Structure formats: C-alpha cells, structure tokens
Amino acid sequence: MCQDIVEAACGRSSQYPYKKEMWTKVMKTIAVIESCDTKGKEAKFISDFIKNEGLNALVLNTATGPAPSENFDVSREEIVAAYGTPWEELEPKTKGEKIDFMKDAVAAYVENLYKEGKIDGIISVGGLQNTVMAANAMQRLPIGVPKVMATTVASGTRKFELVVGDKDITVMPAICDFTGMNIVTRQIISNACAACVGMVKSAGQALKKGDKPVVAVTLMGVTNNGAIAAVEELEKAGLEVIGFHATGVGGATMETMASNGLVDGILDLTLHELTSEYFGGGFSYGEAANTRLVKSVDKKVPLVISLGGLDFVDFGTNELPGRMD
C-alpha cells in the first residue's frame, strides 16, 4: 500500500520506472533480466515472488526476437537507446548480431543502475541466450552484490567460466528447460528467488576493505604447505591475508581485486596459470588466466614472486596436443 501511494505520487510508469526527478527508492530492489518474448511467464513469477517478500523487482527485457514481449518494466528499446542506438537500427540485423549488442547494452544499463544506487541484487533464469546476456551484466557488478543465475548452461561438460567469469555469481542448474511454469520450473525458480532475496535482505553488499592492509597469496596443492606457513607469518604481522587457488579464475580474480584497490600487496607463490597459457590448454586455460602478472603490475601493487606450480601442466587425457601423445 505504502509503495503504491509513493509510486502514484511520483508518477512512476512501467516503462520508465526510475526517472531521477520523479522517483525515490523506498525499498531494496532486485533487477530481473529476462527475454520477455519467450520468458514472460517466468519474469512475472520472479517479480511476484520478490514483491511478496517485501522487495521491489525491476524486470529488464532483453528480447531480440519479433514476438511481442510481456511482464517487463524496462523495454529493450529503452535499454539499447541508453547505449546509443535506436532499436530500429538493430531490427534488420541477424539474431547473433542483436544478441552481441544487447549483451553489452544491458550490462551497461545494469552497471549504471547499480552506480546510481537503484538496485541491490540481480537474478536471471533461462537458456544459453539469456545466460550470456545476464551473466555479462552480473560480471560488471562488484564482488559481494547478490547475483543469482538459474541456467540450462550449468550442465554436461560446460565450464562455469562462461557464467561466472571472475565474480561471485551463484549458479543453479535448471534441471529442465524454461518453457513455461511447471512442477520443476516453479521450484527451481522459487529456490533461486529465495536465495537472491535472502542475500539482499540479510547480507549482500559490495566488498570493502577493512582497517588492516590486505595481502593476497596464491596457492594450490603443490604449494599449499609453504603458502599456509606464509599466511601464518603475515597474520602474525597484523595483516589480513586472502588465499587464491591458482587454477585459472583464482589468479585472475586476485589480479582484478588488486587493480580495484582491494589488495595492497601480493605474495605470488604459485604461477601455475602461466603453464596453461604457454601450452595453450589445460584446466587453468582461458582468457581470465591471461591476465596473470598484468593488472597488478600495471597498478604497481607490491609483488613478491616465487615459481611454484610451473613444473607441470594439467591436460585431460582427451586434450593432449598431438606432440604430447
């Protein structure tokens, strides 16, 4: 009732819910990213669940197809216009071209919403197309901000790098495809919504440094004992220590945190990701691993390097290059 009165007084419309001169946020808000031409029912279910929990839902429509959309608050036209291109210019392009553009447009839109203090968490459910777009947006938000993704992509042999990147996205396997509401999708979406709502209500906030200087330490199995001993010594000296598992995303996340000012120094005892970069494959191989010894150096973060983990590469037997068979 209170929210309805405030919204009516402020002139809030479903298409432009957050005009600065008209709207003051009175409760925490969760952004919902959905392709509302094919996932309109799911979007309404998520929005209703969030509102029933006493929070506000803001549904962003990322549809790229010709079918009409429903149950959204922010239209795809507004999202792409905010990114500098009228929808009419995208209309004749291929589906892949539209997805590529929308992926970046919605990410920029979400990032701006967060910077302006208009969202406190984000959730999405869907298949590959929606996952690609929503995950790209989630990866723009700081560590600690609640991010939940229920996706069909979290299955089979697919790796999580596509979804999580170097951020703390909570990923839930969809079990079945999202083709409407049924006994499975209702429960999976309810669980995803409850997780996001719980984080927003009780814990979720962007990561911040405390009073102690922060030192990052890289480790894995072969360097674990030495790294743990180093952690103990650093903590005795009054420092806060964060350990990063040097298997692809760990080292990359450390580099990102260092470049964002969340890490004051690095004890890089484990450079294992560099072997995967050199050999062009292995468990730790990927775009994220290629940032090792780059971002932290660019920011001139104090750095001590050891050579742990450089004496092996972790290919699966089915991944061995021809020269190594």
C-alpha positions, -999 to +999 in steps of 0.1 A: +000+000+000+027+025+010+047+017-021+016+022-043+010+056-028+046+067-033+046+054-069+013+071-077+026+104-062+058+102-081+041+093-114+060+061-119+053+043-152+060+007-161+082+018-190+103+044-171+104+034-135+134+053-124+134+089-137+157+108-113+134+138-109+103+116-102+113+086-082+130+080-048+137+043-040+119+033-008+129-003-006+156-026-018+153-036-054+164-067-074+170-064-111+155-093-132+170-099-166+147-119-189+139-123-226+103-114-221+091-126-255+098-162-245+102-159-208+074-135-199+057-160-176+089-167-158+095-129-155+061-124-138+067-154-115+101-140-104+087-104-100+057-116-080+079-137-057+103-108-050+074-084-043+057-109-020+089-109+000+087-072+006+113-061-020+109-043-053+115-061-087+127-043-118+123-065-149+146-057-178+135-071-212+164-084-233+143-100-260+158-099-295+131-117-315+100-104-333+074-119-310+057-094-285+070-092-250+052-090-217+056-085-180+086-061-181+094-028-165+122-016-188+118-022-225+145-034-248+141-002-268+150+019-237+180-004-230+195-001-264+187+036-267+206+042-234+235+025-251+234+049-280+214+030-307+177+031-316+161-003-318+151+004-354+188+002-364+191-032-348+159-046-363+173-057-397+204-073-381+209-111-375+199-127-343+236-132-334+244-095-340+214-085-319+225-107-290+261-093-292+248-058-290+221-064-263+247-083-242+268-051-239+238-027-238+221-045-208+254-048-190+260-010-193+224-004-182+227-026-151+261-011-142+245+024-143+216+013-122+240+000-096+262+031-096+231+052-091+220+031-061+189+018-078+195-019-075+207-041-046+209-075-064+203-092-097+187-125-108+180-143-141+167-176-153+170-190-188+189-208-215+221-200-234+210-167-249+197-152-217+226-166-197+251-150-220+234-116-217+226-118-180+260-132-170+278-103-188+257-078-168+263-096-135+300-097-141+300-059-142+289-057-105+312-057-076+320-088-056+295-092-027+265-078-046+239-107-048+239-123-082+219-155-089+216-174-122+194-204-128+205-217-162+204-247-186+241-240-193+251-254-159+250-290-171+270-315-191+307-308-198+303-270-200+326-250-178+314-223-154+337-196-168+311-186-193+287-178-165+308-166-135+339-151-151+358-137-121+328-128-100+307-144-072+277-154-092+255-181-076+247-207-103+218-231-101+213-259-127+179-256-143+173-294-145+148-288-173+144-261-199+124-230-192+093-234-214+067-221-190+057-229-155+055-265-143+063-285-112+101-283-119+105-247-130+083-234-102+105-250-076+138-242-093+128-205-098+114-203-063+147-215-049+167-191-070+145-162-059+147-172-023+185-173-025+187-138-040+161-123-017+178-138+013+212-123+003+197-089-004+178-088+029+205-103+051+240-100+038+246-087+003+268-056-001+298-047-022+331-059-009+350-033+011+384-032+027+387-033+065+413-015+087+441-039+081+464-039+050+454-068+027+479-093+012+470-118-014+487-152-016+484-177-044+485-214-037+474-249-049+481-284-038+518-285-046+525-251-028+499-255+000+522-261+029+545-232+021+516-209+014+499-218+047+531-211+066+534-177+049+498-169+058+505-175+094+535-153+094+517-125+076+488-127+101+512-125+130+525-092+115+489-078+117+480-082+080+448-096+065+455-124+041+434-137+012+444-170-004+437-176-042+437-210-058+459-206-088+438-226-113+426-201-138+399-180-122+417-177-088+447-158-101+426-137-124+403-127-096+433-117-075+446-095-103+412-078-107+409-072-070+444-057-069+436-034-098+405-023-080+424-013-049+412-042-027+446-057-023+477-039-010+504-065-018+508-099-034+528-129-024+526-148-057+539-182-047+521-201-075+522-192-112+506-223-125+482-205-148+512-194-169+518-231-179+483-233-193+488-201-212+521-213-226+508-247-237+475-234-249+453-257-229+447-274-196+424-270-167+436-234-159+435-222-195+412-194-205+410-156-212+410-149-175+443-167-169+460-145-195+457-115-171+483-130-147+512-106-138+495-079-158+468-060-139+486-059-106+519-048-123+500-021-142+487-008-109+522-011-093+509-033-064+539-045-043+547-080-056+569-109-045+571-138-069+580-175-065+579-202-092+556-227-076+534-248-099+554-242-131+567-277-134+535-294-148+505-288-170+471-303-162+457-315-196+429-340-196+438-372-215+415-362-242+431-328-245+467-337-251+482-319-281+495-342-309+531-336-300+524-349-265+505-381-273 
